[in-house]
Amino acid sequence: RKPKSGLLLTAARALHLDLARSVMVGDRPDDVEAALGAGVVPIQITSTGGPRHPLAIAHVGSLLDAVPLILARTA
């Protein structure tokens, strides 16, 4: 369970993902913690009104707003 990063690490091994080049988008501070624990860049959607995590690289209003950031980080 979040904020632990075990699920991300398991998926990375199974799918041969490069977590250092990966981005995780979530709407909760626990999502950011899970991403950080796995070495993944965290982007937080804040339209739900929840608390902002200070270590997210960006706070966006929607997944659509995150797309340019995701593309820039993974290019």
Secondary structure, DSSP 8 states (H G I E B T S, - for coil): -TT--HHHHHHHHHHT--GGG-EEEESSHHHHHHHHHHT-EEEEE-TT-----TT-SEEESSHHHHHHHHHHHH-
